[in-house]
């Protein structure tokens, strides 16, 4: 017993001297380390991955298909806001706010496909088949706002269809 007390006394003395010398011994606490790691993981991550609301995910997909070709044009913005107002039953101000937040989160066009793929796959269980089909229709309308959609936009819409597991519409009666 006297050996254990001697070892504990030595450890306390060493830690006290290290603290007085300015060495931070707080990092040795496993609970502090876990809490610090969780905080860094949560707030150091891309904010797009913290979105769980299906309405916001749908707006990101709609704005994402328009941003594939670069900056948004006035016609694409108008069509996207109209789609938000009609599909989501929003007023003009709410659709404008939703559009602004989605456009802000999708600031880097070169990362849109990767970011949205991870986001949709993580949250694909939150969409019903009707909601998924509505998202695809809105994406098609916004992509066709200034004429025919580009190949990248068509490929992206097809990829979203596969991510959400929505079956392709039948081409004909016997197809």
C-alpha positions, 0 to 999 in steps of 0.5 A: 500500500505504501508503494502505491501511495508513493507512486501516486504522490510522485505522479502528482508532483510530476504533473504539478511541476509540469503545470508550473513549467507551462506544459499543458497537461489537459490534453491527457484527459480522454473526455476533454479530447473526445469533446474537442474532437467532436466539436472540431468534426462538427464545425470543421465539416462542410455545412452542406452535409448538415442539411436534413430537411427534404425541402432544402435538399430539393432546393439544392438539387434544383439550383445545383442543376442550373449551376452546373453550367456556371453562374445562374442567369436571370431566367434560371433564377426566375424559373427556379423561384417560380418552381419553388412557389408552385411546388412548395406552396411558398410566397415570393419572399420565402422562395427567394430566401430558400433560393438564396440559401441554396445558391450560397451553399453551392458556391463552388460549381466544380464540387456540386456533383460530389456534394449533392451525391453524398447528401442525397444518398445520406437522406434518400429515405426521407423522400417519397416517390412523389417528392422524388418525381417532383424534384426531377420535374423541377430540375428539368424545368430549371435546366430547360429555362434557356433552351435545351439542357446540356449533356452535363445537366441531363447526366446529372438529372439521370444520376439524381434519378438513380440516387433517389431510385425513381424508375425511368418513365416508360417510352411507349406502350410496349417498351 
